Amino acid sequence: MLAKEDAESKLLALKVISQLGKKDLLEDLKPIISDRESSQLHRIQAIRSTEGIAKRHPSLVRENLNTEFMRI
Protein backbone atom coordinates (compact mmCIF):
# COMPACT_ATOMS: atom_id res chain seq x y z
CA MET A 1 0.00 0.00 0.00
CA LEU A 2 2.96 2.34 0.57
CA ALA A 3 4.02 1.96 -3.06
CA LYS A 4 0.71 3.37 -4.34
CA GLU A 5 0.78 6.77 -5.97
CA ASP A 6 -2.55 7.73 -4.39
CA ALA A 7 -1.63 10.21 -1.64
CA GLU A 8 -4.64 9.39 0.54
CA SER A 9 -3.96 5.63 0.47
CA LYS A 10 -0.32 6.17 1.34
CA LEU A 11 -1.18 8.47 4.23
CA LEU A 12 -3.71 5.94 5.56
CA ALA A 13 -1.14 3.15 5.31
CA LEU A 14 1.37 5.21 7.28
CA LYS A 15 -1.19 5.83 10.01
CA VAL A 16 -1.99 2.11 10.19
CA ILE A 17 1.71 1.29 10.53
CA SER A 18 1.86 3.58 13.53
CA GLN A 19 -0.97 1.68 15.20
CA LEU A 20 0.45 -1.78 14.44
CA GLY A 21 3.86 -1.12 15.95
CA LYS A 22 5.48 -4.04 14.10
CA LYS A 23 9.26 -3.75 13.90
CA ASP A 24 9.52 -5.24 10.40
CA LEU A 25 7.53 -2.28 9.05
CA LEU A 26 10.37 0.05 10.01
CA GLU A 27 12.15 -0.99 6.81
CA ASP A 28 9.17 0.30 4.80
CA LEU A 29 9.35 3.68 6.53
CA LYS A 30 13.05 4.35 6.06
CA PRO A 31 12.91 5.09 2.30
CA ILE A 32 10.02 7.51 2.79
CA ILE A 33 11.79 9.32 5.62
CA SER A 34 15.01 9.73 3.67
CA ASP A 35 13.47 10.60 0.26
CA ARG A 36 13.52 14.36 -0.10
CA GLU A 37 11.33 14.02 -3.20
CA SER A 38 8.50 12.50 -1.13
CA SER A 39 5.67 14.67 0.04
CA GLN A 40 6.55 16.52 3.23
CA LEU A 41 3.27 15.27 4.73
CA HIS A 42 4.22 11.66 3.98
CA ARG A 43 7.69 12.11 5.44
CA ILE A 44 6.30 13.62 8.63
CA GLN A 45 3.72 10.85 8.98
CA ALA A 46 6.41 8.22 8.38
CA ILE A 47 8.46 9.72 11.20
CA ARG A 48 5.37 9.80 13.42
CA SER A 49 4.68 6.17 12.54
CA THR A 50 7.98 5.19 14.08
CA GLU A 51 6.53 6.22 17.45
CA GLY A 52 4.20 3.21 17.48
CA ILE A 53 7.12 0.92 16.72
CA ALA A 54 9.33 2.67 19.29
CA LYS A 55 6.84 1.91 22.06
CA ARG A 56 7.61 -1.78 21.59
CA HIS A 57 11.16 -1.64 20.17
CA PRO A 58 12.78 1.65 21.26
CA SER A 59 16.42 0.71 20.72
CA LEU A 60 15.71 -0.66 17.24
CA VAL A 61 13.98 2.54 16.16
CA ARG A 62 16.66 4.75 17.71
CA GLU A 63 19.42 2.81 15.96
CA ASN A 64 17.69 2.82 12.57
CA LEU A 65 16.69 6.47 12.64
CA ASN A 66 20.13 7.60 13.75
CA THR A 67 21.63 5.71 10.82
CA GLU A 68 18.99 7.02 8.42
CA PHE A 69 19.30 10.66 9.51
CA MET A 70 23.08 10.52 9.22
CA ARG A 71 22.62 9.91 5.47
CA ILE A 72 20.27 12.84 4.95
PyMOL Python script that loads the backbone (N, CA, C, O; Angstrom):
from pymol import cmd

cmd.read_pdbstr("""\
ATOM      1  N   MET A   1       0.808  -1.190   0.000  1.00  0.00           N
ATOM      2  CA  MET A   1       0.000   0.000   0.000  1.00  0.00           C
ATOM      3  C   MET A   1       0.863   1.270   0.000  1.00  0.00           C
ATOM      4  O   MET A   1       0.438   2.313  -0.496  1.00  0.00           O
ATOM      5  N   LEU A   2       2.067   1.172   0.556  1.00  0.00           N
ATOM      6  CA  LEU A   2       2.956   2.337   0.571  1.00  0.00           C
ATOM      7  C   LEU A   2       3.479   2.677  -0.822  1.00  0.00           C
ATOM      8  O   LEU A   2       3.865   3.818  -1.073  1.00  0.00           O
ATOM      9  N   ALA A   3       3.497   1.717  -1.714  1.00  0.00           N
ATOM     10  CA  ALA A   3       4.018   1.957  -3.057  1.00  0.00           C
ATOM     11  C   ALA A   3       2.999   2.654  -3.954  1.00  0.00           C
ATOM     12  O   ALA A   3       3.355   3.116  -5.038  1.00  0.00           O
ATOM     13  N   LYS A   4       1.753   2.738  -3.530  1.00  0.00           N
ATOM     14  CA  LYS A   4       0.712   3.369  -4.342  1.00  0.00           C
ATOM     15  C   LYS A   4       1.004   4.855  -4.527  1.00  0.00           C
ATOM     16  O   LYS A   4       1.573   5.514  -3.657  1.00  0.00           O
ATOM     17  N   GLU A   5       0.601   5.349  -5.669  1.00  0.00           N
ATOM     18  CA  GLU A   5       0.783   6.770  -5.972  1.00  0.00           C
ATOM     19  C   GLU A   5      -0.295   7.623  -5.325  1.00  0.00           C
ATOM     20  O   GLU A   5      -0.103   8.824  -5.134  1.00  0.00           O
ATOM     21  N   ASP A   6      -1.433   7.014  -4.985  1.00  0.00           N
ATOM     22  CA  ASP A   6      -2.546   7.733  -4.385  1.00  0.00           C
ATOM     23  C   ASP A   6      -2.132   8.269  -3.015  1.00  0.00           C
ATOM     24  O   ASP A   6      -1.841   7.491  -2.106  1.00  0.00           O
ATOM     25  N   ALA A   7      -2.105   9.566  -2.867  1.00  0.00           N
ATOM     26  CA  ALA A   7      -1.628  10.210  -1.641  1.00  0.00           C
ATOM     27  C   ALA A   7      -2.464   9.830  -0.421  1.00  0.00           C
ATOM     28  O   ALA A   7      -1.916   9.625   0.661  1.00  0.00           O
ATOM     29  N   GLU A   8      -3.763   9.735  -0.582  1.00  0.00           N
ATOM     30  CA  GLU A   8      -4.644   9.390   0.543  1.00  0.00           C
ATOM     31  C   GLU A   8      -4.393   7.967   1.027  1.00  0.00           C
ATOM     32  O   GLU A   8      -4.362   7.722   2.233  1.00  0.00           O
ATOM     33  N   SER A   9      -4.215   7.031   0.105  1.00  0.00           N
ATOM     34  CA  SER A   9      -3.958   5.634   0.475  1.00  0.00           C
ATOM     35  C   SER A   9      -2.629   5.503   1.199  1.00  0.00           C
ATOM     36  O   SER A   9      -2.507   4.763   2.175  1.00  0.00           O
ATOM     37  N   LYS A  10      -1.645   6.224   0.712  1.00  0.00           N
ATOM     38  CA  LYS A  10      -0.322   6.171   1.335  1.00  0.00           C
ATOM     39  C   LYS A  10      -0.361   6.748   2.752  1.00  0.00           C
ATOM     40  O   LYS A  10       0.239   6.192   3.671  1.00  0.00           O
ATOM     41  N   LEU A  11      -1.062   7.852   2.919  1.00  0.00           N
ATOM     42  CA  LEU A  11      -1.185   8.471   4.233  1.00  0.00           C
ATOM     43  C   LEU A  11      -1.915   7.530   5.200  1.00  0.00           C
ATOM     44  O   LEU A  11      -1.516   7.395   6.357  1.00  0.00           O
ATOM     45  N   LEU A  12      -2.965   6.892   4.731  1.00  0.00           N
ATOM     46  CA  LEU A  12      -3.708   5.943   5.561  1.00  0.00           C
ATOM     47  C   LEU A  12      -2.815   4.769   5.962  1.00  0.00           C
ATOM     48  O   LEU A  12      -2.832   4.337   7.115  1.00  0.00           O
ATOM     49  N   ALA A  13      -2.045   4.260   5.018  1.00  0.00           N
ATOM     50  CA  ALA A  13      -1.137   3.149   5.314  1.00  0.00           C
ATOM     51  C   ALA A  13      -0.109   3.544   6.372  1.00  0.00           C
ATOM     52  O   ALA A  13       0.206   2.750   7.259  1.00  0.00           O
ATOM     53  N   LEU A  14       0.406   4.746   6.282  1.00  0.00           N
ATOM     54  CA  LEU A  14       1.374   5.214   7.275  1.00  0.00           C
ATOM     55  C   LEU A  14       0.743   5.318   8.661  1.00  0.00           C
ATOM     56  O   LEU A  14       1.394   5.015   9.661  1.00  0.00           O
ATOM     57  N   LYS A  15      -0.502   5.739   8.727  1.00  0.00           N
ATOM     58  CA  LYS A  15      -1.195   5.827  10.007  1.00  0.00           C
ATOM     59  C   LYS A  15      -1.443   4.434  10.590  1.00  0.00           C
ATOM     60  O   LYS A  15      -1.341   4.235  11.800  1.00  0.00           O
ATOM     61  N   VAL A  16      -1.765   3.485   9.735  1.00  0.00           N
ATOM     62  CA  VAL A  16      -1.985   2.105  10.188  1.00  0.00           C
ATOM     63  C   VAL A  16      -0.693   1.512  10.732  1.00  0.00           C
ATOM     64  O   VAL A  16      -0.707   0.820  11.750  1.00  0.00           O
ATOM     65  N   ILE A  17       0.407   1.775  10.070  1.00  0.00           N
ATOM     66  CA  ILE A  17       1.710   1.287  10.532  1.00  0.00           C
ATOM     67  C   ILE A  17       1.982   1.781  11.947  1.00  0.00           C
ATOM     68  O   ILE A  17       2.494   1.037  12.782  1.00  0.00           O
ATOM     69  N   SER A  18       1.646   3.012  12.208  1.00  0.00           N
ATOM     70  CA  SER A  18       1.856   3.576  13.534  1.00  0.00           C
ATOM     71  C   SER A  18       1.086   2.790  14.589  1.00  0.00           C
ATOM     72  O   SER A  18       1.593   2.541  15.682  1.00  0.00           O
ATOM     73  N   GLN A  19      -0.131   2.407  14.257  1.00  0.00           N
ATOM     74  CA  GLN A  19      -0.970   1.677  15.203  1.00  0.00           C
ATOM     75  C   GLN A  19      -0.515   0.228  15.394  1.00  0.00           C
ATOM     76  O   GLN A  19      -0.654  -0.327  16.483  1.00  0.00           O
ATOM     77  N   LEU A  20       0.023  -0.378  14.348  1.00  0.00           N
ATOM     78  CA  LEU A  20       0.448  -1.775  14.436  1.00  0.00           C
ATOM     79  C   LEU A  20       1.691  -1.949  15.301  1.00  0.00           C
ATOM     80  O   LEU A  20       1.774  -2.883  16.098  1.00  0.00           O
ATOM     81  N   GLY A  21       2.646  -1.057  15.142  1.00  0.00           N
ATOM     82  CA  GLY A  21       3.863  -1.117  15.947  1.00  0.00           C
ATOM     83  C   GLY A  21       4.769  -2.304  15.642  1.00  0.00           C
ATOM     84  O   GLY A  21       5.568  -2.695  16.493  1.00  0.00           O
ATOM     85  N   LYS A  22       4.667  -2.880  14.466  1.00  0.00           N
ATOM     86  CA  LYS A  22       5.485  -4.044  14.097  1.00  0.00           C
ATOM     87  C   LYS A  22       6.857  -3.595  13.625  1.00  0.00           C
ATOM     88  O   LYS A  22       6.972  -2.719  12.768  1.00  0.00           O
ATOM     89  N   LYS A  23       7.893  -4.198  14.185  1.00  0.00           N
ATOM     90  CA  LYS A  23       9.261  -3.755  13.898  1.00  0.00           C
ATOM     91  C   LYS A  23       9.673  -3.982  12.453  1.00  0.00           C
ATOM     92  O   LYS A  23      10.489  -3.222  11.932  1.00  0.00           O
ATOM     93  N   ASP A  24       9.135  -5.005  11.783  1.00  0.00           N
ATOM     94  CA  ASP A  24       9.520  -5.243  10.395  1.00  0.00           C
ATOM     95  C   ASP A  24       9.014  -4.154   9.453  1.00  0.00           C
ATOM     96  O   ASP A  24       9.516  -4.029   8.336  1.00  0.00           O
ATOM     97  N   LEU A  25       8.037  -3.373   9.878  1.00  0.00           N
ATOM     98  CA  LEU A  25       7.527  -2.278   9.052  1.00  0.00           C
ATOM     99  C   LEU A  25       8.455  -1.061   9.057  1.00  0.00           C
ATOM    100  O   LEU A  25       8.298  -0.153   8.241  1.00  0.00           O
ATOM    101  N   LEU A  26       9.398  -1.048   9.959  1.00  0.00           N
ATOM    102  CA  LEU A  26      10.368   0.046  10.012  1.00  0.00           C
ATOM    103  C   LEU A  26      11.141   0.150   8.698  1.00  0.00           C
ATOM    104  O   LEU A  26      11.466   1.248   8.246  1.00  0.00           O
ATOM    105  N   GLU A  27      11.429  -0.987   8.100  1.00  0.00           N
ATOM    106  CA  GLU A  27      12.148  -0.990   6.812  1.00  0.00           C
ATOM    107  C   GLU A  27      11.345  -0.303   5.710  1.00  0.00           C
ATOM    108  O   GLU A  27      11.924   0.282   4.795  1.00  0.00           O
ATOM    109  N   ASP A  28      10.019  -0.369   5.792  1.00  0.00           N
ATOM    110  CA  ASP A  28       9.169   0.300   4.802  1.00  0.00           C
ATOM    111  C   ASP A  28       9.137   1.812   5.006  1.00  0.00           C
ATOM    112  O   ASP A  28       8.889   2.568   4.066  1.00  0.00           O
ATOM    113  N   LEU A  29       9.385   2.242   6.223  1.00  0.00           N
ATOM    114  CA  LEU A  29       9.349   3.675   6.527  1.00  0.00           C
ATOM    115  C   LEU A  29      10.639   4.393   6.157  1.00  0.00           C
ATOM    116  O   LEU A  29      10.620   5.561   5.770  1.00  0.00           O
ATOM    117  N   LYS A  30      11.745   3.699   6.278  1.00  0.00           N
ATOM    118  CA  LYS A  30      13.048   4.347   6.058  1.00  0.00           C
ATOM    119  C   LYS A  30      13.187   5.028   4.693  1.00  0.00           C
ATOM    120  O   LYS A  30      13.678   6.155   4.635  1.00  0.00           O
ATOM    121  N   PRO A  31      12.771   4.387   3.590  1.00  0.00           N
ATOM    122  CA  PRO A  31      12.907   5.091   2.300  1.00  0.00           C
ATOM    123  C   PRO A  31      12.049   6.351   2.200  1.00  0.00           C
ATOM    124  O   PRO A  31      12.443   7.322   1.554  1.00  0.00           O
ATOM    125  N   ILE A  32      10.897   6.336   2.826  1.00  0.00           N
ATOM    126  CA  ILE A  32      10.022   7.513   2.790  1.00  0.00           C
ATOM    127  C   ILE A  32      10.638   8.647   3.601  1.00  0.00           C
ATOM    128  O   ILE A  32      10.620   9.803   3.179  1.00  0.00           O
ATOM    129  N   ILE A  33      11.177   8.312   4.758  1.00  0.00           N
ATOM    130  CA  ILE A  33      11.787   9.322   5.625  1.00  0.00           C
ATOM    131  C   ILE A  33      12.986   9.981   4.950  1.00  0.00           C
ATOM    132  O   ILE A  33      13.182  11.191   5.073  1.00  0.00           O
ATOM    133  N   SER A  34      13.775   9.203   4.252  1.00  0.00           N
ATOM    134  CA  SER A  34      15.009   9.733   3.670  1.00  0.00           C
ATOM    135  C   SER A  34      14.833  10.333   2.270  1.00  0.00           C
ATOM    136  O   SER A  34      15.745  10.994   1.774  1.00  0.00           O
ATOM    137  N   ASP A  35      13.692  10.119   1.629  1.00  0.00           N
ATOM    138  CA  ASP A  35      13.469  10.599   0.263  1.00  0.00           C
ATOM    139  C   ASP A  35      12.992  12.046   0.274  1.00  0.00           C
ATOM    140  O   ASP A  35      11.840  12.329   0.604  1.00  0.00           O
ATOM    141  N   ARG A  36      13.868  12.935  -0.082  1.00  0.00           N
ATOM    142  CA  ARG A  36      13.520  14.361  -0.101  1.00  0.00           C
ATOM    143  C   ARG A  36      12.529  14.713  -1.207  1.00  0.00           C
ATOM    144  O   ARG A  36      11.968  15.809  -1.214  1.00  0.00           O
ATOM    145  N   GLU A  37      12.311  13.792  -2.136  1.00  0.00           N
ATOM    146  CA  GLU A  37      11.333  14.018  -3.200  1.00  0.00           C
ATOM    147  C   GLU A  37       9.925  13.614  -2.760  1.00  0.00           C
ATOM    148  O   GLU A  37       8.950  13.963  -3.425  1.00  0.00           O
ATOM    149  N   SER A  38       9.809  12.889  -1.655  1.00  0.00           N
ATOM    150  CA  SER A  38       8.504  12.495  -1.130  1.00  0.00           C
ATOM    151  C   SER A  38       7.783  13.720  -0.587  1.00  0.00           C
ATOM    152  O   SER A  38       8.399  14.724  -0.227  1.00  0.00           O
ATOM    153  N   SER A  39       6.485  13.609  -0.540  1.00  0.00           N
ATOM    154  CA  SER A  39       5.669  14.670   0.043  1.00  0.00           C
ATOM    155  C   SER A  39       6.104  14.917   1.481  1.00  0.00           C
ATOM    156  O   SER A  39       6.373  13.975   2.227  1.00  0.00           O
ATOM    157  N   GLN A  40       6.172  16.171   1.859  1.00  0.00           N
ATOM    158  CA  GLN A  40       6.546  16.517   3.229  1.00  0.00           C
ATOM    159  C   GLN A  40       5.563  15.894   4.215  1.00  0.00           C
ATOM    160  O   GLN A  40       5.968  15.435   5.283  1.00  0.00           O
ATOM    161  N   LEU A  41       4.291  15.874   3.874  1.00  0.00           N
ATOM    162  CA  LEU A  41       3.274  15.274   4.732  1.00  0.00           C
ATOM    163  C   LEU A  41       3.547  13.781   4.934  1.00  0.00           C
ATOM    164  O   LEU A  41       3.420  13.271   6.047  1.00  0.00           O
ATOM    165  N   HIS A  42       3.917  13.089   3.869  1.00  0.00           N
ATOM    166  CA  HIS A  42       4.220  11.660   3.982  1.00  0.00           C
ATOM    167  C   HIS A  42       5.473  11.421   4.817  1.00  0.00           C
ATOM    168  O   HIS A  42       5.527  10.480   5.609  1.00  0.00           O
ATOM    169  N   ARG A  43       6.462  12.258   4.641  1.00  0.00           N
ATOM    170  CA  ARG A  43       7.694  12.111   5.436  1.00  0.00           C
ATOM    171  C   ARG A  43       7.414  12.333   6.920  1.00  0.00           C
ATOM    172  O   ARG A  43       7.900  11.579   7.764  1.00  0.00           O
ATOM    173  N   ILE A  44       6.643  13.348   7.237  1.00  0.00           N
ATOM    174  CA  ILE A  44       6.303  13.624   8.633  1.00  0.00           C
ATOM    175  C   ILE A  44       5.502  12.466   9.223  1.00  0.00           C
ATOM    176  O   ILE A  44       5.769  12.032  10.343  1.00  0.00           O
ATOM    177  N   GLN A  45       4.523  11.965   8.471  1.00  0.00           N
ATOM    178  CA  GLN A  45       3.717  10.854   8.981  1.00  0.00           C
ATOM    179  C   GLN A  45       4.563   9.597   9.133  1.00  0.00           C
ATOM    180  O   GLN A  45       4.345   8.825  10.066  1.00  0.00           O
ATOM    181  N   ALA A  46       5.512   9.374   8.250  1.00  0.00           N
ATOM    182  CA  ALA A  46       6.405   8.216   8.378  1.00  0.00           C
ATOM    183  C   ALA A  46       7.231   8.326   9.659  1.00  0.00           C
ATOM    184  O   ALA A  46       7.426   7.336  10.363  1.00  0.00           O
ATOM    185  N   ILE A  47       7.708   9.513   9.953  1.00  0.00           N
ATOM    186  CA  ILE A  47       8.462   9.718  11.201  1.00  0.00           C
ATOM    187  C   ILE A  47       7.546   9.501  12.401  1.00  0.00           C
ATOM    188  O   ILE A  47       7.944   8.869  13.380  1.00  0.00           O
ATOM    189  N   ARG A  48       6.336  10.017  12.332  1.00  0.00           N
ATOM    190  CA  ARG A  48       5.372   9.804  13.425  1.00  0.00           C
ATOM    191  C   ARG A  48       5.032   8.326  13.587  1.00  0.00           C
ATOM    192  O   ARG A  48       4.798   7.858  14.702  1.00  0.00           O
ATOM    193  N   SER A  49       5.005   7.597  12.483  1.00  0.00           N
ATOM    194  CA  SER A  49       4.683   6.174  12.535  1.00  0.00           C
ATOM    195  C   SER A  49       5.734   5.374  13.291  1.00  0.00           C
ATOM    196  O   SER A  49       5.447   4.302  13.826  1.00  0.00           O
ATOM    197  N   THR A  50       6.942   5.897  13.331  1.00  0.00           N
ATOM    198  CA  THR A  50       7.981   5.186  14.080  1.00  0.00           C
ATOM    199  C   THR A  50       7.687   5.200  15.581  1.00  0.00           C
ATOM    200  O   THR A  50       8.204   4.365  16.323  1.00  0.00           O
ATOM    201  N   GLU A  51       6.858   6.145  16.026  1.00  0.00           N
ATOM    202  CA  GLU A  51       6.525   6.220  17.450  1.00  0.00           C
ATOM    203  C   GLU A  51       5.822   4.950  17.926  1.00  0.00           C
ATOM    204  O   GLU A  51       6.112   4.443  19.010  1.00  0.00           O
ATOM    205  N   GLY A  52       4.898   4.440  17.115  1.00  0.00           N
ATOM    206  CA  GLY A  52       4.202   3.211  17.480  1.00  0.00           C
ATOM    207  C   GLY A  52       5.145   2.023  17.568  1.00  0.00           C
ATOM    208  O   GLY A  52       4.981   1.154  18.424  1.00  0.00           O
ATOM    209  N   ILE A  53       6.124   1.987  16.692  1.00  0.00           N
ATOM    210  CA  ILE A  53       7.123   0.919  16.717  1.00  0.00           C
ATOM    211  C   ILE A  53       8.049   1.115  17.916  1.00  0.00           C
ATOM    212  O   ILE A  53       8.437   0.151  18.576  1.00  0.00           O
ATOM    213  N   ALA A  54       8.397   2.370  18.189  1.00  0.00           N
ATOM    214  CA  ALA A  54       9.327   2.673  19.287  1.00  0.00           C
ATOM    215  C   ALA A  54       8.757   2.302  20.651  1.00  0.00           C
ATOM    216  O   ALA A  54       9.513   2.013  21.577  1.00  0.00           O
ATOM    217  N   LYS A  55       7.447   2.306  20.784  1.00  0.00           N
ATOM    218  CA  LYS A  55       6.842   1.914  22.059  1.00  0.00           C
ATOM    219  C   LYS A  55       7.176   0.470  22.405  1.00  0.00           C
ATOM    220  O   LYS A  55       7.291   0.112  23.577  1.00  0.00           O
ATOM    221  N   ARG A  56       7.330  -0.361  21.367  1.00  0.00           N
ATOM    222  CA  ARG A  56       7.610  -1.780  21.587  1.00  0.00           C
ATOM    223  C   ARG A  56       9.084  -2.130  21.383  1.00  0.00           C
ATOM    224  O   ARG A  56       9.594  -3.079  21.979  1.00  0.00           O
ATOM    225  N   HIS A  57       9.759  -1.353  20.537  1.00  0.00           N
ATOM    226  CA  HIS A  57      11.156  -1.644  20.173  1.00  0.00           C
ATOM    227  C   HIS A  57      11.969  -0.351  20.135  1.00  0.00           C
ATOM    228  O   HIS A  57      12.445   0.036  19.068  1.00  0.00           O
ATOM    229  N   PRO A  58      12.138   0.325  21.270  1.00  0.00           N
ATOM    230  CA  PRO A  58      12.785   1.647  21.258  1.00  0.00           C
ATOM    231  C   PRO A  58      14.218   1.651  20.758  1.00  0.00           C
ATOM    232  O   PRO A  58      14.597   2.548  20.004  1.00  0.00           O
ATOM    233  N   SER A  59      15.013   0.691  21.148  1.00  0.00           N
ATOM    234  CA  SER A  59      16.415   0.712  20.723  1.00  0.00           C
ATOM    235  C   SER A  59      16.546   0.456  19.223  1.00  0.00           C
ATOM    236  O   SER A  59      17.429   1.015  18.573  1.00  0.00           O
ATOM    237  N   LEU A  60      15.681  -0.376  18.678  1.00  0.00           N
ATOM    238  CA  LEU A  60      15.709  -0.657  17.243  1.00  0.00           C
ATOM    239  C   LEU A  60      15.392   0.603  16.444  1.00  0.00           C
ATOM    240  O   LEU A  60      16.074   0.915  15.468  1.00  0.00           O
ATOM    241  N   VAL A  61      14.369   1.314  16.857  1.00  0.00           N
ATOM    242  CA  VAL A  61      13.982   2.539  16.156  1.00  0.00           C
ATOM    243  C   VAL A  61      15.077   3.589  16.290  1.00  0.00           C
ATOM    244  O   VAL A  61      15.439   4.235  15.306  1.00  0.00           O
ATOM    245  N   ARG A  62      15.600   3.763  17.482  1.00  0.00           N
ATOM    246  CA  ARG A  62      16.660   4.749  17.708  1.00  0.00           C
ATOM    247  C   ARG A  62      17.858   4.457  16.808  1.00  0.00           C
ATOM    248  O   ARG A  62      18.397   5.361  16.169  1.00  0.00           O
ATOM    249  N   GLU A  63      18.266   3.203  16.764  1.00  0.00           N
ATOM    250  CA  GLU A  63      19.424   2.812  15.958  1.00  0.00           C
ATOM    251  C   GLU A  63      19.173   3.061  14.472  1.00  0.00           C
ATOM    252  O   GLU A  63      20.029   3.607  13.776  1.00  0.00           O
ATOM    253  N   ASN A  64      18.008   2.663  13.995  1.00  0.00           N
ATOM    254  CA  ASN A  64      17.692   2.825  12.574  1.00  0.00           C
ATOM    255  C   ASN A  64      17.537   4.279  12.175  1.00  0.00           C
ATOM    256  O   ASN A  64      18.020   4.682  11.117  1.00  0.00           O
ATOM    257  N   LEU A  65      16.878   5.068  12.995  1.00  0.00           N
ATOM    258  CA  LEU A  65      16.693   6.473  12.641  1.00  0.00           C
ATOM    259  C   LEU A  65      17.996   7.255  12.726  1.00  0.00           C
ATOM    260  O   LEU A  65      18.235   8.144  11.909  1.00  0.00           O
ATOM    261  N   ASN A  66      18.835   6.942  13.691  1.00  0.00           N
ATOM    262  CA  ASN A  66      20.134   7.596  13.751  1.00  0.00           C
ATOM    263  C   ASN A  66      20.929   7.320  12.494  1.00  0.00           C
ATOM    264  O   ASN A  66      21.540   8.227  11.931  1.00  0.00           O
ATOM    265  N   THR A  67      20.926   6.080  12.051  1.00  0.00           N
ATOM    266  CA  THR A  67      21.626   5.705  10.821  1.00  0.00           C
ATOM    267  C   THR A  67      21.021   6.409   9.611  1.00  0.00           C
ATOM    268  O   THR A  67      21.743   6.921   8.756  1.00  0.00           O
ATOM    269  N   GLU A  68      19.681   6.430   9.544  1.00  0.00           N
ATOM    270  CA  GLU A  68      18.991   7.025   8.415  1.00  0.00           C
ATOM    271  C   GLU A  68      19.205   8.518   8.359  1.00  0.00           C
ATOM    272  O   GLU A  68      19.426   9.060   7.276  1.00  0.00           O
ATOM    273  N   PHE A  69      19.148   9.207   9.487  1.00  0.00           N
ATOM    274  CA  PHE A  69      19.304  10.656   9.510  1.00  0.00           C
ATOM    275  C   PHE A  69      20.747  11.073   9.248  1.00  0.00           C
ATOM    276  O   PHE A  69      20.995  12.195   8.806  1.00  0.00           O
ATOM    277  N   MET A  70      21.677  10.205   9.508  1.00  0.00           N
ATOM    278  CA  MET A  70      23.082  10.516   9.220  1.00  0.00           C
ATOM    279  C   MET A  70      23.317  10.580   7.718  1.00  0.00           C
ATOM    280  O   MET A  70      24.252  11.240   7.264  1.00  0.00           O
ATOM    281  N   ARG A  71      22.474   9.895   6.938  1.00  0.00           N
ATOM    282  CA  ARG A  71      22.616   9.907   5.474  1.00  0.00           C
ATOM    283  C   ARG A  71      21.976  11.118   4.842  1.00  0.00           C
ATOM    284  O   ARG A  71      22.331  11.500   3.727  1.00  0.00           O
ATOM    285  N   ILE A  72      21.037  11.728   5.540  1.00  0.00           N
ATOM    286  CA  ILE A  72      20.270  12.843   4.949  1.00  0.00           C
ATOM    287  C   ILE A  72      21.102  14.102   4.922  1.00  0.00           C
ATOM    288  O   ILE A  72      20.632  15.143   4.463  1.00  0.00           O
TER     289      ILE A  72
END
""", "prot")
cmd.dss("prot")
cmd.show_as("cartoon", "prot")
cmd.util.cbc("prot")
cmd.orient("prot")
